[in-house]
Amino acid sequence: MSTPPHTDPATVTAAVHAILHDHAGLEGPLLPVLHAVHARFGHIPPEAVPTIADALALGRAEVHGVISFHHEFRSTPAGRRVIRLCRAEACQAVGARALAAHARDRLGIGWNQTTEDGAVTLEAVYCLGLCACGPAALVDGVPVGRVTPGTLDQLVATA
């Protein structure tokens, strides 16, 4: 994962205005605009919300509600490595609860948090479609099956 671009308010505002311009005339533009902002910065900076809301004649709470509802959007930058652990029943049946506890202990963070050094973000997902290979994870977008505490430690060490 690359380092997110500088996110000072002026840079964010300029980028958001350019994105809004690119999406002008699009019917129902909120989600495409949010995806574009997220792609540009690796997250949706909080200072982008008022600009988006004003340009689309929406309330800030409405924009924030969409951001917080969709799991693919983040309001803060992710770590250099994003580990998503499956929490679905099939993975739980083969050790996902113990793996999750190990991950939280090893990293010293909870769900949807990033380590202080910015190395790893830990997220929960509810089915990756790897039910026969549980416990499963998605590591930087790549599926990994049969994850053990040792596998997880290796993934963390290379972050």
C-alpha positions, 0 to 999 in steps of 0.5 A: 500500500502506498503512502497516502497523499498529503492531506492538509485542508487546502489539498483535500478541498482542491482534490474534492472540488476536482473530483466533484467536477469530474462527477458533475451531472452524474445522477446520484453522485454521492457514492461515486464521489466518495469512492473517488475521494477514497481512492485518491487519499486511501480514506475519506478525510473528515475535512472533505465531508462539508465540501461534498455535502455542500456541493451535492446539497446534502447534510453533513450527517447524511454524507457521514452516515453513508461513509460510516455505513459502508465498510469499504470507506475509512475516515482515517488512513489504514496501516501499511498492511490491512488484515481482515479476519473472517468472523463467519460461522464456518471460520469460527468452527475451525478456530477463528475466535482464537485467531482473532484473540491472538491477533488483537493481543499480538497487535495490541489493538481492537477491531478497526484500529491501526497499530501506533506505528501505522504498520497494521490495521485489523478489521473483521469481515463476515465471510470471504467465501473461503469456508473450506479453508478457514480460518480465512483472512484477506491480507492487503486484498489477497485471500489467505486460507487456513490462517494460524497464529504463526501465519498471522505473526509472519504477516505482521512481521512483514508489514 
